[in-house]
Amino acid sequence: RAVKWVHDVIPDAPYAITEDFMNKLFNEYNIDYIIHGDDPCLLPDGTDAYALAKKAGRCKQIKRTEGVSTTDIVGRMLLCVRERSASDSHNHSSLQRQFSHGHGQ
């Protein structure tokens, strides 16, 4: 919600795009396309998480930026939250400050 390019957040979105969820995206949220990087996004069974959207012609891929990983960014954010909640000290900086300084790297 804090990212300036985000128009709306869909809470509890599933990792696997089901037909029901895809219809909800297109009909309730009026999304034109599902966007993902050109790196593979596989489910535990090895199938493409975006297969249904691709079959419907509603999936667009964007070029992956080398060295930038949303998985890594989210992991760093979760690490900051876990470390902060594990500590009783009030001397820690905010999550935003920890993250912006590349906490742990």
C-alpha positions as CSV (number, residue, x, y, z in Angstrom):
1,R,0.0,0.0,0.0
2,A,2.9,2.3,0.6
3,V,4.4,1.9,-2.9
4,K,3.5,4.9,-5.1
5,W,2.8,2.7,-8.2
6,V,0.3,0.6,-6.4
7,H,-3.3,1.5,-7.1
8,D,-5.0,-1.2,-4.9
9,V,-4.0,-4.1,-2.7
10,I,-5.8,-7.4,-2.9
11,P,-5.6,-9.0,0.6
12,D,-5.1,-12.7,0.9
13,A,-4.3,-13.2,-2.8
14,P,-3.4,-16.8,-3.5
15,Y,0.0,-17.7,-4.9
16,A,-1.6,-20.0,-7.5
17,I,-4.0,-18.2,-9.9
18,T,-7.2,-20.2,-9.9
19,E,-10.0,-19.6,-12.4
20,D,-12.2,-18.2,-9.6
21,F,-9.5,-15.8,-8.4
22,M,-8.7,-14.8,-12.0
23,N,-12.3,-13.9,-12.7
24,K,-12.4,-11.9,-9.4
25,L,-9.4,-9.9,-10.6
26,F,-10.9,-9.1,-14.0
27,N,-14.5,-8.6,-12.9
28,E,-14.4,-7.1,-9.4
29,Y,-11.0,-5.3,-9.5
30,N,-11.2,-4.5,-13.2
31,I,-7.6,-5.6,-13.8
32,D,-6.6,-5.8,-17.4
33,Y,-3.5,-8.0,-17.1
34,I,-1.6,-10.0,-14.5
35,I,2.0,-8.9,-14.7
36,H,5.0,-11.0,-13.8
37,G,8.7,-11.0,-14.5
38,D,10.1,-13.3,-17.2
39,D,11.6,-15.6,-14.6
40,P,9.6,-18.8,-14.0
41,C,6.9,-18.9,-11.4
42,L,6.3,-22.5,-10.6
43,L,4.0,-24.2,-8.2
44,P,5.2,-27.1,-6.0
45,D,3.9,-29.6,-8.6
46,G,6.1,-27.9,-11.3
47,T,3.2,-26.2,-13.2
48,D,3.2,-22.6,-14.2
49,A,1.4,-20.4,-11.5
50,Y,0.1,-18.1,-14.3
51,A,-0.9,-20.8,-16.8
52,L,-4.6,-19.9,-16.7
53,A,-4.0,-16.2,-17.1
54,K,-1.6,-16.9,-20.0
55,K,-4.2,-19.2,-21.7
56,A,-6.8,-16.4,-21.3
57,G,-4.4,-13.9,-22.9
58,R,-4.4,-11.8,-19.8
59,C,-0.8,-12.2,-18.6
60,K,2.1,-10.0,-19.6
61,Q,5.7,-10.6,-18.8
62,I,8.2,-7.9,-18.1
63,K,12.0,-8.2,-18.4
64,R,13.6,-9.1,-15.1
65,T,16.1,-6.7,-13.7
66,E,19.3,-8.5,-13.0
67,G,20.2,-8.4,-9.4
68,V,16.7,-7.2,-8.2
69,S,14.5,-9.8,-6.6
70,T,11.2,-9.1,-5.0
71,T,11.6,-12.4,-3.2
72,D,14.8,-11.1,-1.6
73,I,13.2,-7.8,-0.8
74,V,10.2,-9.4,1.0
75,G,12.6,-11.8,2.8
76,R,14.6,-8.9,4.1
77,M,11.4,-7.2,5.3
78,L,10.3,-10.3,7.1
79,L,13.7,-10.7,8.7
80,C,13.5,-7.2,10.0
81,V,10.0,-7.8,11.4
82,R,11.1,-11.1,13.0
83,E,14.2,-9.6,14.6
84,R,12.3,-6.6,15.9
85,S,9.5,-8.7,17.4
86,A,12.1,-11.0,19.1
87,S,13.7,-8.1,20.9
88,D,12.4,-6.4,24.0
89,S,14.7,-3.3,23.4
90,H,13.1,0.0,22.5
91,N,16.4,1.1,21.0
92,H,15.8,-0.4,17.6
93,S,15.2,1.8,14.6
94,S,12.0,1.5,12.7
95,L,11.4,-1.3,10.1
96,Q,11.6,1.3,7.4
97,R,15.0,2.6,8.6
98,Q,16.4,-1.0,8.9
99,F,15.1,-2.0,5.5
100,S,16.3,1.2,3.8
101,H,19.8,0.6,5.1
102,G,20.0,-2.9,3.7
103,H,19.7,-4.5,7.1
104,G,21.9,-7.6,7.3
105,Q,23.9,-6.9,4.2
